[in-house]
């Protein structure tokens, strides 16, 4: 089955998108604006502007234009389809002819035709092979298969189990996401048949990332078991760093708290963590690879090491088992 996607394994994501590395920066709400997306694109990845926290459509146009002022390289926009202003944001993406759009939390079907007519590549994020198969029929250009190891909103399947099943399910390029922070994990993603990867958590500790320093320091101190998933009881699982808020939230879930009670606890939590450095009651979103982060470095160094070390791991494995 993997041979169906052989052309996409040979043709890496950087060749498909015109980037230096086969790496997409994840769309992180309240974090990935036009400036950060431009920094990631300039460093060789596909920088992505996140719309998840936008309340006014005009914000997106401003961020797109800011990104274009700071880079002449390909970039994208991540559209959260559950956003109350998704239709307006989708229209702006079309009008601005953004090179790439990634989508999550829904079906981008109604927007695909105008996006494709504007020359935009459409790459939805999925957490299950059945959704990937359904989206293939809508004419998308590629699929991001994101495992539960990732930060923020998550599914149930691990990256190791999900990626090969998505590859077998569709005849499209597949990008692996979730639990990727160093060359070993990059090599594993490529070995599974992915044409590239999407990363987020390891970029949070980049110099260019605009989050509060307390957020970065909390990630650097994190251990392997320091993340937890909240919101499973209400069908909205989110992976975050353990803190006072998560302990209280999980206790409420265990007691059978209502949706309103739980939403009240997390309201504005991500924004507080990102902008104010609230590590106690904020939502400190990150993936399980937070325990692997050791220092704050430039984005370019993070991307270069991820790719070059990934190739070195693959070469060493070939030599070892030849």
N, C-alpha and C positions, 0 to 999 in steps of 0.2 A: 504493500500500500504506500509506503514512503516514496516509491519511485514515481508516483503521480506528481510529487512536488519536487522532483529532482532539479528541474530548471531553476527553481527558486532557492534551492540550497546552494547551487553553483553561483547564482546571481545574488550577491549579498544585498542587504537592505540599503547600504550606502550607494550602490549602483542604481537601485530602483528610485531612490529619493534625491540623489545628487549630493549626499553628505560625505564627509570625510570618513566617518566611522559608521558601522551598521547599528546605530544606537539612537533611540528616541527618548527624549526627556519626558517623564510622565507629567500629566496635567494635574498639578497640585493646587487646589483652591486656596485662595488668600496668599499664595506664595508665588506662583508662576505667572507674573505679569509680563508685559512686553520687554522690560529691561532684562529680566532673568532669562527669558526665552532667547533673546538676542545673544546673551552671553554664552548660552549653551550652543547655539548655532555657530557662533564665531569660533567656539572651541572644537567644532567638528561633528556635533550631534545634530539631530533635528530638535531645535527648541520648540516648546509648545506653550501657548498662552492658555491658562485655565479660566473657564467661565463659571465654575461651580458656585462662586460666592458673589457673582455680579447681580445687582438688583436693577440696574438701568442699562438698556441696550447700548447706549452711547459710550459706556465704559469700554466695551469691546472694541469699538472703532478707534478710540483713543489709544488703547494698548497695541492694536495692530499697527497703527501709524508710528507709534513710538518704537516698536520692534523694527520696522522698516528703516527708521532713521539710524538705528544702531547696527544693522547688519544688512549685507547684500546676499546672504546665504538663505537656503530654504528654511522655512519655519512652519509651524502649524498652530491650530486652535483646537482645544478639547471642548466639545459641547456636551454638557450633561443634559440629556434629553428630558429629564424630569423637571428641569428648571421651568418656573412659571413664565419665563420670557424666552423659552427655547425657540419659538417660531421667529421672533424678532432677531435673536442672535444668529439663527441660521441664515436669515436674509442678509445680515451684515457680512457674514462669511462669504456669501455669494457675491455681493456688491464689491467687496474688497479683493476678491479673487485670491484668497489665501491659498498657498500651494498645497497644504495638506490639512485635513480635518480628522481628528479622532473623536469617537463618540462613546458614551457610556450610559447605562441605566435606561435602555429603551431601544426602539427600532428607528433608525434614521431614514427609513424608506421614503417618507414624504418629501425629504429634502435632497435625495440623491440625484434626481434628474437635473435640477438647477445647478447643483454643485458640479456635476460632471460636465454640464454644458459650459461652465465657467472654467473648466480645466483643472478642477480641484480633485486630488486623490482622497478617497474616503476609506478610513481604517478604523472600524469599530473595535472596542474592547469587549471580550467575552469571558465568561467563567465556566462555560459548558460547551461541549461539542455540538449539541443539538441547536444551540443558538447560532453558532458559526455556520452550520449548514443552512439554516434559514436565511441568514444574512447574505450568504453567497448568492442566493437567487435574486437579491435586490440589486446586484451589480457593484458591490463594494470592491475595492482594489486589493485589500489585504486584511488580515485578521490579527489582532493582538490577543493572545491567550494568556490571561493573567491568573496566576495561582493565589491561593489563600495566604501565602507568606507575605504578600504585599501589605503596604500601609493603607489606611483609609478604608473605603468600602470594599468588602471582600466577598468572594464566593466560598465554596466548601472544598473544592478540589485543589490538590497541591500542583505546583508547576510541573514537577516530574511526571505526574500522572496525566495532567491536562494537555500539555503541549503535543505529545505524540498522537493523542486521540483527536485533537483538532486537526493536526496535519493529515491524518488518515481520513477525516470527514470531509475535507474541502480540497479543491484544486486551486488554491490561492497561496500567495506568500503568507507565512505565519511568523509572527514576532512573539518571542517569549517574554513574559513579565512576571515579577514576583520572586523575591529571594535572590536577586542578582546584584552583587556588590564587588566581586573581584574576578580575576581571570579564570579561576576554576569554574565558577558558575557561568561565565560567558562561554567557556569551552563546552560545558555540559549542555547549554541551550543549543549551541550549534550542532553538537553530537546528536541531540534529539531530532534535528532536522529543521530547526528555526533558521530563518535567514537573517536574524538580528535580534536585538533585545530592546525592551523598554525598561528604564531605571528611574527611581525616584529617591528612595531613602538615602542612598550614598551621596546624592547631590545636595542633600540638606546641609551637609557639613562642608560645602564648598565655600570659598571666600565670597563668591558672588551671590550666594543665596541670601535673600533679604530677611530671613527669619531672625527673631531676637537671639542674642548671644546665649541667653539662658537655655533656649531650645537646643542650640547646637551643643552646649556643654552637657545637657541631659542625655543627648544621643551618644556622646563620646563616653559617658559613664555607664551606659546601658550594658547589661549582660545578655546572654543568649535567651534567657527566659523572661525578660522584662517587658514583653508586650502581651496584650490580652485583647480578646475580641468582645466588644459590648454590643448590645442591640439584637442579639439573636432571637430573643423572645418576641420582638416586634417585626421580624423579617427585614431588619436593616443592619446586618453585622458590620462593625467598623473596628479595624485593628488600630490600637493606640498604645502608648507607653503607660505602664501602670503608675497610678498616682492616687491621691485622695479621692478625686472625682470618680475614677473607675471602681474603686472599692465600694463607694456609696452607690454607684449606679448598679453594679452587679448584685448588691444586697437588695436593692429595690426590685430588680428583675426577679430575684429568687422569691420575693414576697408577692409577686404577681402585680406589680405596679402597672398603671394604665399608660397608654401611649403619651398622653398629655403630661403625666408626671415625669416620665423619662425624657421627653423632649425639653421640658422646662429646665432640667438639670444640665443639658448639653448646649442649650441655646447660647450662641456666641462663643462657645468654648474654643473652637479652633482659632478664631480671630484673637482671643485673649492670649492664647499660647504663642501665636506667630508674632503679634505686634507688641504685647505687653510682657511677654516672657513668663506668663502665669503657668508654672509647672505643677501647681497643686490642684487647681480646679479647671484648668484648660484642657482641651482635647489635643494631646500631643501625638498627632498621627505619624506613624512610621511603621516600617516592616520589620520582620524578624531578623533581618540582617543588621539591625541597629547595633547588635552586640559585636559586629565586626569592624565598626568604625573606630579609628584611632587618632585621627588628626584632621585639622581644617586645612584644605589644600585648594589650589585653583581648579576650576572645572576642567581645564585642558589637561591637567595632570591626571585627574581621576579618569577621564575618558581614554587618554593615551594608555595608561597602565591597564585598564580593563581590557582593551583590545589587544595590546601587544602581549600581555600575560596570557590572555585566552589563546592566542595563536601558539605561544610557547608551550602551554599545557597540552594542546592537541598534538603538536609535533613530538613532544616527549612521550606521549601515550602511543603514538604511532611507532616510535623507535622501540619502546619497551615491549610492545606486544607483536611486533613484526616477526 
